[in-house]
Amino acid sequence: MSREEQRIVNDQQSREEREHSEDIIRDRKRSKQMHQHEESGLELSQIVFIGRTFEEYMLMFDLTREELAGQNILDCPGGACSFSGQARKLGAHAVASDIVYQYGMNELGTKGFQDIEHTMKQIQAVQGMYVWDHFGTIEGLRQERLRAITDCVKDMREHPECYVATVLPELPFNDEQFDLTLSAHFLFTYADRLNFDFHVRTLLEMLRVTKHEVRIFPTVDLTGKRYEHMDELKVFLEKMGYLLSEVRTSYEFQRNAHTMLRIRKPSL
């Protein structure tokens, strides 16, 4: 075999090896994505992709704009909320994490706008379950929800690296990567679907990736009742050395949903 023929054979082998390696990598990625999907059991049709505005977050978590600059903040689950994008404009290093981010931005955006319209129709029949001081009317609420998802999807397009797909109770972040973790309308809210063990594991994971403090809003379930295992949870975490307090905030839309749980590390 001539030197030129040998070179052609070697090139062909190298090409085949590269293609084989790329196939393996693609298969591994596909397998990982399928595993995560199976593990979560999530279908896009099962979720409601609606979020709160930056202003709502500031009220829910009793924050000021001056506090945000220079802070590493995790919003989990972030959903269609506009907080992280707006916080970054004020100098924060904010990341949103949610199981739904496994889907594409176009899919989520389309689903979110449809969900807003559907939700507004549902709220018509149960307006008495809500306090309308902040929004005024259903149309006022609709406009705020549209603003939140519009800002969120725009920021997702501009900063996709700041929206991380996560399957709780595990988080793909380093120990104490964030100064502050915020979690709205998930834990406690769905107490009828998330058991006590899941609450504990999720909070411990949030505390693992957080240097200073975790804030959870609200402290009630969908019926407006305080989380039934709250006292047990507080005793458990306090025995581990964490400092806990239930704090009344100036935000209330769902009736009785006006309190957040603050969990601070003892170094503070």
N, C-alpha and C positions, 0 to 999 in steps of 0.2 A: 504494500500500500504506500502510495506516495505521501510526502509530507502534506500536500494540499488536501488529499483525500482524508488523511488522519485528522486534519484541522476541521473539516466539514463534519466528520463523525463526532468529534469532541464537542463542537458547537451544538449539534443536534442533541447529544446527550445532556449537555448543560441546559438546553432549552426545555427538554423533557423533565429534568430534575426541578427546574424552577417552576414549571407548570404544575408538577406534582405537589411541590411544597405549597404553592398558592392554593391548590385545591384543598389540601389538608387544612390550611389556615381558614379558608372559607367555610369548610365543613365544621370546624371547631367553633367558629363564630355563630354559624347557623344553629349548631347543637346547643350552644350556650343560650342563645336567644330563645330557642324552643323550650329549653329547660326552665328558664326564667318565666316564660309565658305559662307553661304548665304549672309551675310552682305558684304563680300568682292566681291562675285560673281567671284571668281578666280578659274580657272581651270589650271592645270599644263601646258596644251597645249597652253594656252594663254600667258604665260610668256616667256621672253628670259633671261635665267639665265647665264649672262656673267658679269664678273667683272674686275675691274682695279687692278693693282699691288700696293704694298706699295709705291714704288718709284713714281708712278703717283700721288698718294694721296699727297705725300710730296710736289710735284710741284704744283698741283692744288690748294692746300690750304696754300701754302707758309709757310710750317712748317720746322723745323729743328729737328734732332734727340735729341738734348739736351733739347728741349721743352717738349718732351713726358714723360720723367721719372717722376713718381709720380702723373701724371695727370689722372683724371677720364674722359674718352672720350667715346662719343656715336657716332657710325656711323649709320646713318639712312637716307635712306634705305641702308643696307649693301650689299645686293645681294651676288654675288660670289667674292667679293673683298677680298684681302689678308691683308688689312691694320690692322684690329684689332688684328689678330694673331701676326703679326710682331711687332706691337706697344707694345704688352704685353711683348715680348722678350726684349724690351728696357726699361722696367720698368713702362709702363703705365698700367692703369686699364681700358682696353678697352672692350666695349660691342657693338655688331652689332645687329641691329633690322630691321626686314623686314617682309612683309606679306608672302613671300614665305617660310619662315622657318616653316610654319605649315606642310610642306611636309618633308618626310624623307630624310636623307642625301644621301642614295643610289639613290633615285629617282632624286634628284636635281643634283647629280654628273653626272648621265647618261644623263639627259636632257641638262646640261651645255656643255658637250663635243660635243653633237650633234649640239647645237646651235652655237658653235664656228665655226664648219665646214660650217654650213648653212650661217652664217653671212659673213664669208670670201668670199664665192661665190657671195653674194650680193654686197659686197664692190668693187669687181672687176669692176662692171659697173659704179661706181660713185666715182672713186678714186680722181677726181678733187675736191670733197667736203671736202677733208681732207688735212692736212699738215703732210708730212711724215718725218719731221726732226727727230722726236723721234724714230720712228719705222723703217724707211728706206724703207721697202717693206711690202707687205701684209703678206709674210711669217714671217717677223719680228714681225708684229702685232699678228699673229696667235700664235707664240711662247710665247709672253708676256701674251696673254689671257689664254693660257694653263697653264702657270706658276701661274697666279692669282687663277684660279679655283682649281688647284691641291693643292696649299697651303691652300686655304680656306676650302676645304672639309677635308683635313687632320686635320686642327685646329678644325673644327666642331666636328670631331670624338673625339678629345682629350679634348675639352672644350665645350661640348654641352650647358652648362649653360650660355655661353657667346653669344649665338645666340637666340634672343628672337623674337617670332612671334608677329607681331604688325599690327593692322589695323588702319592706319592713317585716320583722324587727332587725334587719341587718342594714348597716350603712357603709358604703364604700369609701370612707374617709379615715384620715389618720387620727390618732389619739389627740385630743385637745386642739384640733385643727381650727375650730371656731371659738370666738369669744362668747357668742350668744347664739342660742338656738330657739327659734320660734315655731310653735306648732298650733295651728288654728283649725277648729271644727273637724277633728278626727278622733283622737283619744278622748274618752269620756262621752263625746257626742254620740258615738256608736257603741255604747256600752252593752247594748243588747246583742251585738254581733262580735265584739272583741272581748275575749275573756280576761280575767285578772292576770293570768300568766303572760298573755300578750302585752298587756299594759306595762307590766314590770319589765319584761325583756326590752320593749321598745324604749322606755324611759332610761333604762341603764345604758342602752346603746347610744341614745342621744347625749347622755351625760359623759359617756366615754369620749365622744368626738368634740365635746364642749369644754372650754377652759374655765369659764366663770359661771354661766347661768342658763337654765332652760326655763322657758315660759310657755304654759299651755293655756289656751283659751277655747271655749269656756270650760267651766267645771261642772256643767250639767249635761244631761242627755237630751235627746230630741223631744222629750216630754216636758223639759224644763226642770227636772228633778236632779238634785246634786248627785254626783256619781256615788253609787251605793257602797263602793269599797274604798272611798276616799280616805277614811280614817285608818283603815288597815294599810293602805298604800303609804300614807304619811308615816306611820309608825315604822314600817319596813325600811323606808329610805332614811329616816332620821337615825335609826340604829346603825346605818352605814356611814353616818356622819354628815349627811346632807342637811341643809337648812331649808325648811319649807314654810310657805305662807300663802294663804288665799287672800287675794287682793281685789277689792272692788274697783272697777274701772269706769270710765265715763261713756263706755259704748254698750248699748243694748238694742238689739233688733229682735231676735227671738226673746220672748218674755222670760225673765229670770236668768238669761244668759249674759251676765254682766261682771263675772268674776274670773280672774285668771289664777293659775297655780304657778308660783315662783319656786324654783328649785335651785338653790345656790350651793356652790362648792364651798367648803369651810375656809378656804384660803381668803375669801372675801371678808 
